[in-house]
Amino acid sequence: MLYAVISEDVENSLEKRLSVRAEHIARLNDLKDQGKLVLAGPHPAIDSEDPGTNGFTGSLIVAEFDTLELAQAWADADPYIGAGVYQKVTVKPFKKVLP
């Protein structure tokens, strides 16, 4: 089943994000290589694809896991959590309707 991982950043998270971004992206690439990643990306803090020093306010990942518990465990192990980037992470089932 698909699950949405919806994360909210702490204030001024850009420096923390950059410090562990390679590890975060590596985990996403692992999901992609397994054919389980639907989409992933951050929410820019301003209305721009490249927010520069304004940074980001959170992230959205939609991926396939066998159970909600496995999706939650994967989300809990994100390097962004250990680095203090995220203040809140919500994991919930997701039903893709379109396209």
C-alpha positions as CSV (number, residue, x, y, z in Angstrom):
1,M,0.0,0.0,0.0
2,L,1.1,3.6,-0.5
3,Y,1.8,5.9,2.5
4,A,2.3,9.6,2.7
5,V,5.1,10.8,4.9
6,I,4.3,14.5,5.7
7,S,7.1,16.3,7.6
8,E,7.2,19.8,9.0
9,D,10.6,21.5,9.6
10,V,11.7,23.5,12.6
11,E,12.4,27.2,12.0
12,N,15.5,28.0,10.0
13,S,16.2,24.3,9.2
14,L,18.3,24.9,6.0
15,E,21.7,24.4,7.6
16,K,20.6,21.3,9.4
17,R,19.1,19.9,6.2
18,L,22.2,20.5,4.3
19,S,24.3,18.7,6.9
20,V,22.6,15.3,6.3
21,R,21.0,15.8,2.9
22,A,23.3,13.1,1.2
23,E,22.1,10.5,3.7
24,H,18.5,11.5,3.3
25,I,18.7,11.3,-0.5
26,A,20.5,8.0,-0.3
27,R,17.5,6.5,1.5
28,L,15.1,7.9,-1.0
29,N,17.2,6.4,-3.8
30,D,17.1,3.0,-2.1
31,L,13.3,3.2,-2.2
32,K,13.4,4.3,-5.9
33,D,15.7,1.5,-6.8
34,Q,13.2,-0.9,-5.2
35,G,10.4,0.5,-7.3
36,K,8.6,1.8,-4.2
37,L,9.0,5.6,-4.4
38,V,6.2,7.5,-6.0
39,L,7.4,11.0,-5.3
40,A,9.5,13.0,-2.9
41,G,10.4,16.6,-2.3
42,P,10.5,19.5,0.0
43,H,8.1,22.4,0.5
44,P,9.9,25.7,-0.4
45,A,9.5,28.4,2.3
46,I,8.7,30.9,-0.5
47,D,6.9,30.7,-3.8
48,S,9.9,29.6,-5.8
49,E,11.4,26.3,-6.9
50,D,14.8,27.6,-5.6
51,P,14.1,29.3,-2.3
52,G,17.8,30.0,-1.6
53,T,18.5,30.9,2.0
54,N,14.8,31.0,2.8
55,G,15.0,27.2,2.9
56,F,12.1,24.8,3.3
57,T,9.1,24.3,5.6
58,G,8.8,20.5,5.3
59,S,8.7,17.5,2.9
60,L,6.3,15.1,1.3
61,I,7.2,11.5,0.4
62,V,4.8,9.0,-1.1
63,A,6.1,5.5,-1.1
64,E,5.0,1.9,-1.0
65,F,5.4,-0.1,2.2
66,D,3.9,-3.4,3.3
67,T,2.3,-1.9,6.5
68,L,1.8,1.4,8.2
69,E,4.2,0.2,10.9
70,L,6.9,-0.4,8.4
71,A,6.3,3.0,6.8
72,Q,6.4,4.7,10.3
73,A,9.6,2.9,11.2
74,W,11.2,4.0,7.9
75,A,10.1,7.6,8.5
76,D,11.4,7.5,12.1
77,A,14.9,6.5,10.9
78,D,15.2,9.5,8.6
79,P,18.5,11.4,9.1
80,Y,16.6,14.6,9.1
81,I,15.0,13.6,12.4
82,G,18.4,12.9,14.0
83,A,19.7,16.2,12.8
84,G,16.8,18.1,14.2
85,V,15.3,19.2,10.9
86,Y,11.8,17.9,11.5
87,Q,9.6,19.1,14.3
88,K,6.7,16.8,13.3
89,V,6.3,13.8,11.0
90,T,2.9,12.3,10.1
91,V,2.6,9.0,8.3
92,K,-0.7,7.9,6.9
93,P,-2.2,5.6,4.2
94,F,-2.5,7.2,0.8
95,K,-4.7,6.2,-2.1
96,K,-3.6,7.3,-5.5
97,V,-6.5,8.2,-7.7
98,L,-5.0,10.3,-10.5
99,P,-3.2,10.3,-12.8
